[in-house]
Amino acid sequence: MQLLDHVSITVRDVQQVRPFYAAIMQALGAIVVYERPDALGFGERNRPDDDDHTYVSVFESPSAVADPRRHWSLRAASEHDVRRFYEAGLAAGGTSDGVPGVRAHYHPGYYAAFVVDPEGNRIEAVYHHA
């Protein structure tokens, strides 16, 4: 069961984070769902006859505040994609919050990396079959 249908990340300045999210989502193979001056959407929206998808929105909000205990975890299709996500995030203005590697304390095949976007949001990419 996929628990999440879609989620929204808020930022104060979507233009500032646009290159970051475009880079990490491309590294994970996520398609652009929409682009507006105040919002971005990635992934694939569900339809009445096909509801096995997830998408992420990035919305501009003047009151957005990052919290170090909150993060968004995105699925990767391979360890290679986790590494691509990490490298793309750093190249597009993000900072490292955990290099790619196995996190055996979660489970033996948990391979993940963490980056922080230019506004302080913590984003993870994880592959569960390492």
N, CA, C and O atoms as a DFTB+ gen file, in Angstrom:
520 C
 N C O
     1  1       0.848      -1.189       0.000
     2  2       0.000       0.000       0.000
     3  2       0.884       1.240       0.000
     4  3       1.817       1.343       0.796
     5  1       0.595       2.164      -0.879
     6  2       1.245       3.462      -0.849
     7  2       0.370       4.395      -0.030
     8  3      -0.769       4.680      -0.400
     9  1       0.901       4.862       1.069
    10  2       0.111       5.679       1.987
    11  2      -0.137       7.092       1.472
    12  3      -1.222       7.639       1.673
    13  1       0.841       7.683       0.818
    14  2       0.711       9.070       0.389
    15  2       0.278       9.183      -1.066
    16  3       0.787       8.480      -1.939
    17  1      -0.659      10.070      -1.305
    18  2      -1.101      10.388      -2.653
    19  2      -0.274      11.559      -3.188
    20  3       0.292      11.489      -4.279
    21  1      -0.216      12.631      -2.403
    22  2       0.609      13.777      -2.764
    23  2       0.954      14.552      -1.497
    24  3       0.249      14.471      -0.490
    25  1       2.045      15.300      -1.565
    26  2       2.474      16.139      -0.450
    27  2       2.889      17.498      -0.991
    28  3       3.180      17.649      -2.178
    29  1       2.911      18.486      -0.100
    30  2       3.320      19.835      -0.467
    31  2       4.438      20.304       0.449
    32  3       4.365      20.168       1.671
    33  1       5.463      20.852      -0.162
    34  2       6.569      21.481       0.549
    35  2       6.401      22.976       0.346
    36  3       6.130      23.421      -0.769
    37  1       6.559      23.757       1.406
    38  2       6.428      25.206       1.264
    39  2       7.794      25.876       1.397
    40  3       8.647      25.464       2.183
    41  1       7.960      26.916       0.601
    42  2       9.186      27.713       0.594
    43  2       8.795      29.184       0.512
    44  3       7.704      29.519       0.050
    45  1       9.687      30.053       0.960
    46  2       9.401      31.490       0.879
    47  2       9.584      32.017      -0.541
    48  3       8.882      32.939      -0.956
    49  1      10.526      31.435      -1.291
    50  2      10.839      31.940      -2.634
    51  2      11.000      30.762      -3.594
    52  3      12.064      30.147      -3.656
    53  1       9.958      30.459      -4.328
    54  2      10.000      29.300      -5.225
    55  2      11.028      29.486      -6.337
    56  3      11.600      28.506      -6.815
    57  1      11.269      30.714      -6.749
    58  2      12.270      30.947      -7.796
    59  2      13.671      30.561      -7.320
    60  3      14.479      30.060      -8.102
    61  1      13.950      30.792      -6.058
    62  2      15.258      30.451      -5.499
    63  2      15.487      28.933      -5.479
    64  3      16.604      28.471      -5.708
    65  1      14.438      28.166      -5.207
    66  2      14.596      26.711      -5.071
    67  2      14.287      25.942      -6.355
    68  3      14.532      24.739      -6.436
    69  1      13.756      26.629      -7.342
    70  2      13.375      25.968      -8.603
    71  2      14.509      25.126      -9.193
    72  3      14.265      23.971      -9.540
    73  1      15.742      25.643      -9.326
    74  2      16.824      24.812      -9.893
    75  2      17.133      23.579      -9.046
    76  3      17.437      22.513      -9.581
    77  1      17.057      23.728      -7.736
    78  2      17.316      22.606      -6.837
    79  2      16.304      21.480      -7.055
    80  3      16.686      20.329      -7.265
    81  1      15.012      21.817      -7.006
    82  2      13.989      20.783      -7.153
    83  2      13.968      20.199      -8.561
    84  3      13.744      19.001      -8.729
    85  1      14.196      21.021      -9.562
    86  2      14.277      20.494     -10.932
    87  2      15.404      19.473     -11.037
    88  3      15.239      18.434     -11.676
    89  1      16.549      19.756     -10.415
    90  2      17.702      18.859     -10.496
    91  2      17.477      17.557      -9.747
    92  3      17.753      16.484     -10.285
    93  1      16.979      17.627      -8.512
    94  2      16.816      16.374      -7.748
    95  2      15.704      15.511      -8.320
    96  3      15.807      14.284      -8.328
    97  1      14.643      16.147      -8.797
    98  2      13.544      15.366      -9.369
    99  2      13.957      14.722     -10.689
   100  3      13.575      13.585     -10.967
   101  1      14.720      15.425     -11.490
   102  2      15.216      14.831     -12.729
   103  2      16.124      13.644     -12.413
   104  3      16.059      12.619     -13.092
   105  1      16.964      13.773     -11.398
   106  2      17.852      12.677     -11.002
   107  2      17.080      11.440     -10.586
   108  3      17.556      10.319     -10.762
   109  1      15.879      11.637     -10.030
   110  2      15.040      10.510      -9.606
   111  2      14.083      10.051     -10.709
   112  3      13.338       9.090     -10.519
   113  1      14.099      10.725     -11.851
   114  2      13.229      10.329     -12.959
   115  2      11.805      10.828     -12.832
   116  3      10.913      10.326     -13.516
   117  1      11.571      11.815     -11.963
   118  2      10.219      12.355     -11.781
   119  2       9.939      13.398     -12.854
   120  3      10.760      14.279     -13.107
   121  1       8.789      13.290     -13.472
   122  2       8.410      14.244     -14.512
   123  2       7.783      15.491     -13.893
   124  3       7.291      15.454     -12.765
   125  1       7.804      16.581     -14.630
   126  2       7.165      17.820     -14.184
   127  2       5.665      17.679     -14.405
   128  3       5.216      17.415     -15.520
   129  1       4.890      17.857     -13.332
   130  2       3.428      17.816     -13.413
   131  2       2.905      19.193     -13.798
   132  3       1.997      19.311     -14.622
   133  1       3.478      20.229     -13.202
   134  2       3.119      21.604     -13.552
   135  2       4.203      22.558     -13.082
   136  3       4.970      22.252     -12.168
   137  1       4.254      23.716     -13.720
   138  2       5.135      24.819     -13.336
   139  2       4.332      26.093     -13.409
   140  3       3.752      26.425     -14.443
   141  1       4.303      26.804     -12.294
   142  2       3.652      28.110     -12.229
   143  2       4.633      29.075     -11.566
   144  3       5.607      28.622     -10.966
   145  1       4.414      30.361     -11.650
   146  2       5.324      31.298     -10.996
   147  2       5.450      31.067      -9.484
   148  3       6.490      31.365      -8.898
   149  1       4.389      30.534      -8.851
   150  2       4.401      30.342      -7.404
   151  2       4.410      28.874      -6.977
   152  3       4.251      28.581      -5.792
   153  1       4.593      27.946      -7.922
   154  2       4.519      26.526      -7.549
   155  2       5.157      25.629      -8.607
   156  3       5.247      25.975      -9.785
   157  1       5.594      24.466      -8.135
   158  2       6.144      23.407      -8.991
   159  2       5.486      22.099      -8.584
   160  3       5.129      21.916      -7.421
   161  1       5.325      21.197      -9.528
   162  2       4.794      19.872      -9.206
   163  2       5.549      18.806      -9.965
   164  3       5.843      18.961     -11.150
   165  1       5.866      17.710      -9.269
   166  2       6.655      16.624      -9.857
   167  2       6.028      15.280      -9.522
   168  3       5.394      15.121      -8.479
   169  1       6.211      14.322     -10.412
   170  2       5.718      12.964     -10.193
   171  2       4.651      12.620     -11.201
   172  3       4.771      12.913     -12.390
   173  1       3.609      11.994     -10.705
   174  2       2.491      11.661     -11.584
   175  2       1.213      11.674     -10.770
   176  3       1.122      11.034      -9.723
   177  1       0.234      12.403     -11.258
   178  2      -1.050      12.476     -10.571
   179  2      -1.855      11.207     -10.818
   180  3      -1.722      10.556     -11.854
   181  1      -2.683      10.878      -9.853
   182  2      -3.554       9.719      -9.984
   183  2      -4.758      10.046     -10.856
   184  3      -5.150      11.202     -11.018
   185  1      -5.324       8.990     -11.405
   186  2      -6.518       9.083     -12.240
   187  2      -7.531       8.056     -11.729
   188  3      -7.157       7.143     -10.992
   189  1      -8.795       8.188     -12.102
   190  2      -9.804       7.247     -11.612
   191  2      -9.470       5.781     -11.904
   192  3      -9.810       4.903     -11.112
   193  1      -8.815       5.512     -13.020
   194  2      -8.530       4.125     -13.390
   195  2      -7.078       3.716     -13.106
   196  3      -6.663       2.616     -13.469
   197  1      -6.305       4.601     -12.456
   198  2      -4.889       4.299     -12.187
   199  2      -4.434       5.173     -11.015
   200  3      -4.054       6.329     -11.195
   201  1      -4.481       4.598      -9.817
   202  2      -4.166       5.398      -8.622
   203  2      -2.922       4.895      -7.888
   204  3      -2.883       4.890      -6.658
   205  1      -1.928       4.484      -8.630
   206  2      -0.695       3.933      -8.055
   207  2       0.463       4.933      -8.145
   208  3       1.615       4.536      -8.320
   209  1       0.158       6.222      -8.025
   210  2       1.176       7.249      -8.230
   211  2       1.252       8.208      -7.046
   212  3       0.394       8.207      -6.164
   213  1       2.281       9.006      -7.052
   214  2       2.489      10.035      -6.038
   215  2       3.076      11.264      -6.719
   216  3       3.817      11.150      -7.695
   217  1       2.742      12.429      -6.201
   218  2       3.418      13.621      -6.690
   219  2       3.713      14.568      -5.539
   220  3       3.081      14.520      -4.483
   221  1       4.695      15.430      -5.778
   222  2       5.161      16.397      -4.789
   223  2       4.980      17.790      -5.363
   224  3       5.378      18.062      -6.496
   225  1       4.379      18.671      -4.575
   226  2       4.251      20.073      -4.953
   227  2       5.193      20.903      -4.093
   228  3       5.415      20.599      -2.921
   229  1       5.738      21.945      -4.684
   230  2       6.543      22.930      -3.965
   231  2       5.825      24.260      -4.147
   232  3       5.781      24.808      -5.248
   233  1       5.263      24.772      -3.056
   234  2       4.469      25.997      -3.100
   235  2       5.189      27.150      -2.408
   236  3       5.846      26.970      -1.383
   237  1       5.049      28.320      -2.987
   238  2       5.559      29.524      -2.335
   239  2       4.582      29.956      -1.257
   240  3       3.373      30.025      -1.483
   241  1       5.126      30.247      -0.077
   242  2       4.322      30.711       1.043
   243  2       5.166      31.669       1.879
   244  3       6.234      31.281       2.353
   245  1       4.720      32.899       2.071
   246  2       5.514      33.862       2.830
   247  2       5.788      33.417       4.264
   248  3       6.750      33.875       4.881
   249  1       4.954      32.532       4.795
   250  2       5.131      32.095       6.181
   251  2       5.859      30.749       6.296
   252  3       5.905      30.169       7.381
   253  1       6.418      30.253       5.209
   254  2       7.118      28.964       5.237
   255  2       8.302      29.015       6.195
   256  3       9.066      29.980       6.214
   257  1       8.437      27.957       6.988
   258  2       9.531      27.842       7.945
   259  2      10.054      26.415       7.885
   260  3       9.288      25.459       8.006
   261  1      11.360      26.276       7.699
   262  2      11.968      24.950       7.708
   263  2      12.082      24.461       9.151
   264  3      12.203      25.261      10.078
   265  1      12.041      23.154       9.328
   266  2      12.166      22.546      10.651
   267  2      13.119      21.365      10.518
   268  3      12.863      20.473       9.709
   269  1      14.198      21.326      11.275
   270  2      15.184      20.252      11.108
   271  2      14.650      18.856      11.433
   272  3      15.261      17.867      11.030
   273  1      13.542      18.750      12.143
   274  2      12.958      17.440      12.456
   275  2      11.998      16.952      11.377
   276  3      11.576      15.797      11.407
   277  1      11.651      17.806      10.433
   278  2      10.722      17.431       9.363
   279  2      11.536      17.167       8.107
   280  3      12.468      17.907       7.790
   281  1      11.179      16.117       7.406
   282  2      11.819      15.887       6.109
   283  2      10.857      15.123       5.211
   284  3       9.880      14.525       5.661
   285  1      11.173      15.168       3.934
   286  2      10.394      14.462       2.936
   287  2      11.299      13.404       2.334
   288  3      12.425      13.686       1.923
   289  1      10.791      12.185       2.290
   290  2      11.567      11.072       1.752
   291  2      10.972      10.661       0.407
   292  3       9.786      10.350       0.300
   293  1      11.822      10.667      -0.607
   294  2      11.410      10.329      -1.966
   295  2      11.990       8.977      -2.348
   296  3      13.143       8.682      -2.030
   297  1      11.210       8.163      -3.021
   298  2      11.681       6.841      -3.442
   299  2      12.614       6.953      -4.639
   300  3      12.372       7.728      -5.564
   301  1      13.678       6.170      -4.603
   302  2      14.597       6.064      -5.729
   303  2      14.496       4.656      -6.300
   304  3      14.155       3.717      -5.580
   305  1      14.787       4.505      -7.575
   306  2      14.687       3.206      -8.244
   307  2      15.949       2.356      -8.075
   308  3      15.949       1.169      -8.400
   309  1      17.022       2.967      -7.567
   310  2      18.283       2.229      -7.413
   311  2      19.231       3.016      -6.509
   312  3      18.997       4.187      -6.212
   313  1      20.293       2.359      -6.084
   314  2      21.346       3.053      -5.352
   315  2      21.956       4.146      -6.233
   316  3      22.269       5.238      -5.759
   317  1      22.118       3.840      -7.502
   318  2      22.658       4.817      -8.444
   319  2      21.814       6.090      -8.449
   320  3      22.359       7.194      -8.452
   321  1      20.495       5.945      -8.449
   322  2      19.622       7.117      -8.446
   323  2      19.739       7.907      -7.140
   324  3      19.634       9.133      -7.151
   325  1      19.954       7.222      -6.026
   326  2      20.177       7.919      -4.754
   327  2      21.430       8.779      -4.864
   328  3      21.430       9.934      -4.440
   329  1      22.485       8.228      -5.422
   330  2      23.722       8.994      -5.593
   331  2      23.522      10.159      -6.557
   332  3      24.031      11.253      -6.317
   333  1      22.784       9.934      -7.645
   334  2      22.498      11.018      -8.606
   335  2      21.705      12.134      -7.926
   336  3      21.992      13.313      -8.134
   337  1      20.723      11.773      -7.126
   338  2      19.925      12.734      -6.355
   339  2      20.840      13.595      -5.478
   340  3      20.742      14.822      -5.473
   341  1      21.714      12.939      -4.749
   342  2      22.614      13.624      -3.826
   343  2      23.531      14.593      -4.579
   344  3      23.656      15.760      -4.207
   345  1      24.154      14.106      -5.615
   346  2      25.074      14.949      -6.405
   347  2      24.335      16.112      -7.064
   348  3      24.840      17.234      -7.080
   349  1      23.149      15.855      -7.604
   350  2      22.356      16.911      -8.245
   351  2      21.932      17.963      -7.231
   352  3      21.964      19.160      -7.517
   353  1      21.538      17.517      -6.054
   354  2      21.138      18.458      -5.012
   355  2      22.265      19.376      -4.587
   356  3      22.062      20.579      -4.417
   357  1      23.447      18.817      -4.416
   358  2      24.600      19.638      -4.030
   359  2      24.976      20.603      -5.146
   360  3      25.281      21.767      -4.886
   361  1      24.957      20.127      -6.382
   362  2      25.322      20.963      -7.527
   363  2      24.328      22.112      -7.735
   364  3      24.681      23.144      -8.306
   365  1      23.088      21.932      -7.271
   366  2      22.049      22.948      -7.486
   367  2      21.809      23.806      -6.245
   368  3      20.746      24.411      -6.106
   369  1      22.783      23.860      -5.352
   370  2      22.675      24.778      -4.221
   371  2      22.255      24.179      -2.906
   372  3      22.121      24.903      -1.920
   373  1      22.039      22.867      -2.856
   374  2      21.707      22.216      -1.602
   375  2      22.956      21.923      -0.782
   376  3      24.078      22.074      -1.265
   377  1      22.753      21.505       0.456
   378  2      23.866      21.117       1.317
   379  2      23.645      19.687       1.805
   380  3      22.511      19.219       1.911
   381  1      24.729      19.017       2.093
   382  2      24.659      17.636       2.544
   383  2      24.134      17.541       3.971
   384  3      24.501      18.332       4.841
   385  1      23.273      16.562       4.190
   386  2      22.828      16.232       5.541
   387  2      22.923      14.722       5.753
   388  3      22.319      14.177       6.676
   389  1      23.684      14.058       4.892
   390  2      23.895      12.618       4.996
   391  2      24.277      12.044       3.653
   392  3      23.452      11.988       2.741
   393  1      25.527      11.614       3.520
   394  2      26.026      11.076       2.253
   395  2      25.306       9.784       1.889
   396  3      24.752       9.120       2.766
   397  1      25.304       9.419       0.614
   398  2      24.669       8.164       0.204
   399  2      25.301       6.970       0.919
   400  3      26.523       6.867       1.028
   401  1      24.452       6.084       1.395
   402  2      24.950       4.883       2.052
   403  2      23.837       4.088       2.703
   404  3      22.688       4.527       2.764
   405  1      24.195       2.914       3.187
   406  2      23.241       2.036       3.866
   407  2      22.985       2.579       5.272
   408  3      23.918       2.945       5.986
   409  1      21.731       2.625       5.652
   410  2      21.301       2.982       7.018
   411  2      20.734       1.714       7.640
   412  3      19.517       1.553       7.738
   413  1      21.619       0.815       8.060
   414  2      21.209      -0.509       8.553
   415  2      20.355      -0.422       9.814
   416  3      19.627      -1.365      10.125
   417  1      20.426       0.681      10.542
   418  2      19.593       0.812      11.737
   419  2      18.111       0.931      11.377
   420  3      17.256       0.728      12.239
   421  1      17.788       1.259      10.111
   422  2      16.396       1.229       9.654
   423  2      16.043      -0.188       9.195
   424  3      15.075      -0.775       9.680
   425  1      16.815      -0.732       8.272
   426  2      16.770      -2.139       7.873
   427  2      17.977      -2.388       6.972
   428  3      18.554      -1.437       6.444
   429  1      18.369      -3.650       6.786
   430  2      19.631      -3.935       6.077
   431  2      19.714      -3.402       4.649
   432  3      20.818      -3.146       4.169
   433  1      18.605      -3.227       3.960
   434  2      18.646      -2.764       2.585
   435  2      18.306      -1.294       2.402
   436  3      18.035      -0.866       1.280
   437  1      18.311      -0.511       3.475
   438  2      17.914       0.895       3.417
   439  2      19.096       1.726       2.954
   440  3      20.025       1.967       3.725
   441  1      19.072       2.165       1.705
   442  2      20.152       2.953       1.114
   443  2      19.606       4.349       0.853
   444  3      18.657       4.504       0.085
   445  1      20.188       5.363       1.477
   446  2      19.612       6.706       1.393
   447  2      20.681       7.784       1.401
   448  3      21.845       7.538       1.720
   449  1      20.251       8.984       1.043
   450  2      21.059      10.196       1.144
   451  2      20.123      11.338       1.514
   452  3      18.926      11.302       1.229
   453  1      20.692      12.347       2.153
   454  2      19.916      13.503       2.602
   455  2      20.572      14.785       2.118
   456  3      21.788      14.950       2.219
   457  1      19.754      15.696       1.589
   458  2      20.213      17.027       1.218
   459  2      19.239      18.053       1.797
   460  3      18.070      17.752       2.040
   461  1      19.734      19.248       2.009
   462  2      18.910      20.338       2.510
   463  2      18.791      21.364       1.391
   464  3      19.796      21.804       0.834
   465  1      17.555      21.742       1.065
   466  2      17.350      22.697      -0.025
   467  2      17.840      24.095       0.386
   468  3      18.160      24.307       1.555
   469  1      17.902      25.039      -0.542
   470  2      18.419      26.372      -0.221
   471  2      17.637      27.128       0.854
   472  3      18.120      28.136       1.368
   473  1      16.438      26.658       1.199
   474  2      15.657      27.309       2.255
   475  2      15.646      26.513       3.557
   476  3      14.994      26.917       4.520
   477  1      16.351      25.399       3.598
   478  2      16.461      24.649       4.844
   479  2      15.577      23.427       4.967
   480  3      15.556      22.798       6.026
   481  1      14.839      23.063       3.913
   482  2      14.016      21.849       3.948
   483  2      14.896      20.620       3.733
   484  3      15.734      20.607       2.831
   485  1      14.713      19.604       4.545
   486  2      15.510      18.372       4.479
   487  2      14.797      17.371       3.568
   488  3      13.646      17.007       3.803
   489  1      15.505      16.935       2.523
   490  2      14.938      16.024       1.536
   491  2      15.794      14.759       1.506
   492  3      17.023      14.831       1.499
   493  1      15.142      13.613       1.488
   494  2      15.823      12.307       1.453
   495  2      15.458      11.571       0.173
   496  3      14.340      11.696      -0.326
   497  1      16.393      10.814      -0.349
   498  2      16.087       9.828      -1.389
   499  2      16.455       8.474      -0.807
   500  3      17.523       8.318      -0.215
   501  1      15.566       7.487      -0.974
   502  2      15.797       6.160      -0.392
   503  2      15.493       5.070      -1.403
   504  3      14.548       5.156      -2.188
   505  1      16.325       4.048      -1.355
   506  2      16.124       2.819      -2.121
   507  2      16.132       1.693      -1.101
   508  3      17.075       1.573      -0.320
   509  1      15.084       0.859      -1.099
   510  2      14.906      -0.137      -0.055
   511  2      15.475      -1.521      -0.372
   512  3      15.347      -2.428       0.450
   513  1      16.079      -1.706      -1.505
   514  2      16.518      -3.049      -1.889
   515  2      18.020      -3.164      -2.057
   516  3      18.498      -4.011      -2.812
   517  1      18.761      -2.329      -1.367
   518  2      20.218      -2.321      -1.495
   519  2      20.787      -3.677      -1.082
   520  3      22.002      -3.873      -1.120
